[in-house]
């Protein structure tokens, strides 16, 4: 099959899906902000102790939250996730007062639907597999498009890289399609390649584990605890053992069934995206029981996911990811219009009387 046919038929068969992936991916660059756009802003930049926020969430729902997040670079709110019979509910708390400013079940925002469409095609695990596999035909379409651009024949370079005035019909569509493809090539290629480890984390681990360093050994200090600790005390213990790390989220202790606070830690703000460490602090004794450090694969996967979502190089990175998603939409639409134009046939001439 020639590059032209491969490019054309991948676009015809999967162009609508590529459009959906591009549009939903562009929206999800700012999905946390969109999710909270209608919520009241926190009253102040200060924060109550985390234990107070945990207690406020427990009082509101009548049950112990499964996980609690402090306010961070993704959200101005502290968030507590509650597991209910109907599904997961997230409480958004003002960190300065503990007031619950929103209670949002998963699926309660259109952004959740957009995320499920982008990541799972609204089809659960099977959909996640299919979405991941769709990266391969997209990659082939990009490569075939590069081959066609390089073999553009008599098309001037300017017409293949910039929009041109005075063009009409199919030539105008081709000019726009080539131009968008030229400028979006690298971002689209990187977005497609980074989607594969996000979609197939287990396979990524199997591939990378033999070549990346293992997790560093962590020796837990053999010291007695200071006695019962609440969430803030447990965080202090974990940070003392892991200087330069901060709390990403916590899963509360609930003795006797759950004797330990599980504290998931990340490097301090401004550090390179990396894997998470998990610290276990006994709620009754205040003793650090164990620390699981991330290995090289954890670091690589965290960086790749952050890169895919536009969170590595600041606001400029987000804008590039946004533009690449919109470019995919444009390429899908222009490609379909080109195909439809090519299917038009000039009607045969009517026979002349007497012939």
N, C-alpha and C positions, 0 to 999 in steps of 0.2 A: 504494500500500500504506500502511495506517495505521501509526502509530508502535507500536500494540499488536501488530499482526501482525508487523511487522519485528522488534521486540524478542523476541517469542515464538519465531519461527522461526529467528532467528540463535542463540538459546539452545538450541533443540531440535537443530539441525543441528550446531552447533559447541560446544555446552556442555561436552561431554567433553574437547575439546581445550583450551578455556579453563580447565577444572579442572586439566589437566596443566600448562599454562603457569604458572598461579598457584602450584601446589604446588611445582614444580621451581624457580621463581623465588624462592620463599620460602626453600627449602633453600640455594640458591646464594648467598644473602646472606652466609653463613658458610662458603663452600665450602673456603677455604684451611685454616681451622681444623679442619673435619671431615676433610679429606684427611690431616692430620697428627695427628689426635687420639690414635692408638695409637703414635705415634713417641716415642722418648725425648726429653726436653727437653735443650737444650744445657747443658753442664756449668757454663758461666760466661757472663757478659754481654760478655766481651772477645772480640776476633776476631783470628785470625792474619792475616798478609798475604794478600791475594787470590791471589798467585802460589802460595803454599803450598797453598791450598785447590784451586786449579786442578791442581797437581801431584798432590795426593791423589786427586782424581777421575780423573786420567789413569792413575795406578797401579792404581786399583781396576778400571777398565774396559779397560785396555790400549789405549786410544785417546784422542785429544785431544777434549775436549768441544766441542760445537758452540757452546754458549752457557753463561755462568756468571753467576749472580745473587748479590750479597751478601745477607746477612740484612737485612730491611727491615720496613716496617709490615705487610706481608702475611704474613710468615713469620719465625720465629726462626731458621730454618736458612738456611745458604747452599745454593744449588741449582745443580747442573750438569746440563745436558741433553746426552745422548749420542744420536747418530743411529745406529741399528743396522739390520740387514737386516729385523728383525722389527718395527721401528717405533721410536718415541721412548721413551727411558728417562730418568727424572729421578732423580739421586742427591741425597739430603738429607744434608748434612754439618753436623756440629757446628762452628760457626765458631770456637770457642775451642780445638779440638783437631785438627780436620781429619778426625775419625773419620766414616766413612759410617754413618749411622744408619738409612737405608732406601734401597732401590732400587726404584723404582716405575715400571713401564711405563705408558704411556697406556692406560687401560682396566683398570688393575690395581686401581682403587678404584671403589666404587659411585658416588662423587661424579662421576667422569668420565662414567659412563653417564648420570647425571642432567643433566650439562652438555650432552652431545650430544643428549639428548632435548629439552632446553629450546631449544637454539640451532639444531639441525639436524633435529629429529624423527627422529634415527637414520638419516637418508637423505642425508647428504653435502651437496653443493652444491644439489641440487634441493630437499632438505629445508630448507636455509637460506633459499632463496627463498620456499618455501611458508610457513615460519614468519614471515618478514617480511611477506608479503602478508596473513597472518591478523590482523595488527594493524588492518587496515582494517575488516573486519566487527566486530571487538571495539570499535573506535571508534564505529561506527554503532550497535552495541547500547547503548553507554554513552549516546550522545546520545538515542536513543529512550527509554531508561530515564529520563533527565532530563525529557523531554517528558511521559511518563506520570506521573512524580512531581508535576509542576506541574499536571497535569490530573486530579488524584486525586479530584475531585468532592467527595462528602460525607465522605471520610475525614478525621478530625481531624488537625491538625498533629502533635499528640503521638503519634498512632498511626503517623505516617509518619516519625518521627524517633527514637523510643525504643521498646524492647520493652514490651509491655503485658500485664498479668496478666489472666486470665479469658477470653482469646480461645481459640477452638477451631477445629480443622479448617483450611479454606482461608484463613480470615481471619487465623489465627495465622501461617500460612506467609507470607501477604502482608505482615503487620506486620514480620516478621523480614527479609524480602527488601527492603522499602522502607528499613528502618532501616540495614541493612548498606550498601545502595547510597548512602544519604544521607551516611554518615560516611566511606565509602571513595571517594566520587566524585573528589575532587581528586587523591589519590595514584594511583588507577587511571588517571585521565586523563593525568597526567604520565608514569606508567610506560609507557602505551601510546604516547604521542607520542615519548618518548625512545627507544623501541625501534626506531622507523623509521630514524633515522640509524645506529644500531648495526647494523641488518640490511642497510642499503643505503649503505655508505660511499662508493662511487663516485658515486652519484646525489647524495648529500649534498655532496660536493665540487663537483660541477657547479653545484648550486644556490647554494652559499654563496661560492664563489670570487670571483664578480664583486663581491660586496658586503663582503668581509672583507679586511683588509690582507695584502699579500704577506709572505713571509719577509724579515726584515731582512738586509741584506748583511753578511757577515762577512769581514773582511780577515785572512787568515792572516799572522801576523808573519813577515817574511823574515829568519829567523835560522837558524843552523845548529843541528842537534840536539846533544845531549850524548853521543851514542854509543848503543850497544845498551841497550834498556830492556825490563824484564819488565812484567808486567801492572800492578803497583803504580806503576812509573815512568811507564807510559803514562797511567794515571789522573791522576797528579800533573801531567803536561803538559796534559791536557785541562782539569783544574780550574783551572790557572793561566790558561788562555785563556778559561775560562768561569766566572768567580767567581760564587758563589751557586748553582752547579749541583752535582749529585751523580751518582754512577754508578747507573744502573738495571740495566744488564747489559752484558756484554762478549762479543764474539766473538773468540776468540784468533787471533793472528797465527801463520802456519805457513809461513815462507819456504821456498822462493821462490814457491810457489803463492799464498800470502796474505801479502804483506809487511807489512801494516798491522794493528794492533790496531783493531777497530771498537768504540768506546765509546759506548753510548747513554746520554745524560745527561738527568736531570730536575731541575727546581728543588729546592732543599733542602726537607727535611721541614717540613710546616706550610704550605707555599705552596699557592696555588689550583691545582687540577688543570690541567695544561697539556700541550701537545705536547712531543715529545722532540726533542732535538738529537743529531746523530750526529757524533762526532769521530773522525778517522782519524790514528793516530800510527804512524809507521814504526818497526818493531821493531829495525831495524839502526842507524838514525841517531838515533832518539829525536826526530825532527822532526815537528811537527804539519803534516800534509799538507793537510787540508781539514776544514771544519766545515759541516754542513748544518743550518741553523736551521729551526725549525717556523714555518709561516705561520699566518694567522688561522684557516683551516679546521682545521688540526691541533689548535690550542688548543680550538676549539669542539667538535670531535669527542671530544677527550680529556675535556672537562668533561661533555659529555652522557653518555658512557659511564660515567664515575664517578658521575654523578647517577643513572643507571639502576640501577647496582649498589649504591647507598646509601653511597658513599664520600666525599661532599662535606662533609656537616655533622656528622660524628662519629657516635657510637653511636646517638644519637637518630634520625638519618637511616636507619641500618640497621634499627632497630626499626620505623620507619614503612614501609619497603619490605617487611619481613617481614610486617607486618600487612596490607598491601595485597594481597600474594600470597595470604594465607590468606582475605582477604575475597573474592577472586575465586573461590576454592574454595567458600566458603559461598554466594555468589550463584549459582554454577552448580548446586549441589546443591538449593538452595531453589527455583530456577527450574524445575528438572526435576520436583521434587515438586509444584509448583503446576500444571504442565502435566498430569502424571498425574492429579491430583485433578480437573482440569477435564474429562478424558476419561471420567470415570465417568458412567454413565447409570443413572437409576433404572429398574428393571424395570417393564415395562407391567403394569397391573392385570389379573388373571385375569378372564375373563368370568363373570358370575353365571349359575348354572343357570336355564334357562327363558327367558333373554333371547335 
